[in-house]
């Protein structure tokens, strides 16, 4: 899936000069509008989430998949627990890249909602039976 092409609310906004654009990824929060702070927070939260997914894969899934904790989990349980984590991580890495690309050329008319809308079909197409392994008390 390609990133959404539209980054502004109108095609006239696409002609915005580079002086009016900013790299919102590394911008100082004190210099930002409330809207820009929200978008920057969305980006930083997604970056933190991707980092946690990386840790989950590297520190949990890989060792367990290679046989560590054989006495704790059956192979079927390992597959169920980690059934779609790599797909989830892949989607979120892509989302983070799309957000970073958009925030590098951020201007007053830039949007991010279209990025999320473009990702919905990918996320909805996949779900996992791993929730069935959790006790009901943890789910509700």
Secondary structure, DSSP 8 states (H G I E B T S, - for coil): ----S--BSSGGGGG--GGG-B--SS--GGGS-HHHHHHHHHHHHHHHHHHHHHHIIIIIIHHHHTTTTTTT--HHHHHHHTTTHHHHHHHHHHHHHHHHHHHHTB-TTB--HHHHHHHHHHHHT---GGGGGS-HHHH-
